[in-house]
């Protein structure tokens, strides 16, 4: 087995347990997985589509 095989195994495992992970662990894994804004947006959309529970709540509206 090589590094790429282990990385693939760990990645699939992380996807399986993602919604059960504490938010701070999700954020640390996410930050470790991405290194630019383009990939970050794609990964965020993928995770939110796959695990709606991980979606950030909507931003509060401004009171006038």
C-alpha positions as CSV (number, residue, x, y, z in Angstrom):
1,X,0.0,0.0,0.0
2,X,1.2,3.5,-0.7
3,X,0.5,7.0,0.6
4,X,-2.2,7.7,-2.0
5,X,-4.1,4.5,-1.1
6,X,-4.0,5.4,2.6
7,X,-5.1,9.0,1.8
8,X,-8.0,7.6,-0.2
9,X,-9.1,5.3,2.7
10,X,-8.9,8.1,5.2
11,X,-10.8,10.4,2.9
12,X,-13.6,7.9,2.4
13,X,-13.7,7.3,6.2
14,X,-13.9,11.0,6.9
15,X,-16.8,11.4,4.5
16,X,-18.7,8.6,6.2
17,X,-18.4,10.1,9.7
18,X,-18.4,13.8,8.7
19,X,-21.9,14.7,10.1
20,X,-21.0,13.0,13.5
21,X,-17.7,14.9,13.9
22,X,-17.7,18.0,16.2
23,X,-17.7,21.2,14.2
24,X,-14.2,22.2,15.3
25,X,-12.9,18.9,13.9
26,X,-14.8,19.4,10.7
27,X,-13.3,22.9,10.3
28,X,-9.7,21.5,11.0
29,X,-10.1,18.7,8.5
30,X,-11.6,21.1,5.9
31,X,-8.7,23.6,6.4
32,X,-6.2,20.8,6.0
33,X,-7.8,19.6,2.8
34,X,-7.9,22.8,0.9
35,X,-5.2,25.3,0.0
36,X,-7.1,27.8,-2.2
37,X,-10.5,29.4,-2.4
38,X,-11.6,27.6,-5.6
39,X,-11.1,24.2,-4.1
40,X,-12.6,25.3,-0.8
41,X,-15.8,26.4,-2.4
42,X,-16.1,23.2,-4.4
43,X,-15.5,21.1,-1.3
44,X,-17.9,23.2,0.8
45,X,-20.7,22.7,-1.8
46,X,-20.0,19.0,-2.0
47,X,-20.1,18.6,1.8
48,X,-23.3,20.7,2.2
49,X,-25.0,18.8,-0.5
50,X,-24.0,15.4,0.9
51,X,-24.6,16.3,4.6
52,X,-27.2,19.1,4.9
53,X,-26.7,19.0,8.6
54,X,-23.2,20.6,8.2
55,X,-24.6,23.6,6.3
56,X,-23.9,26.9,8.1
57,X,-27.1,28.6,9.3
58,X,-28.2,31.6,7.2
59,X,-26.7,34.9,8.1
60,X,-29.0,37.0,10.2
61,X,-30.8,39.7,8.4
62,X,-30.2,43.3,9.3
63,X,-32.8,45.1,11.3
64,X,-33.7,48.5,9.9
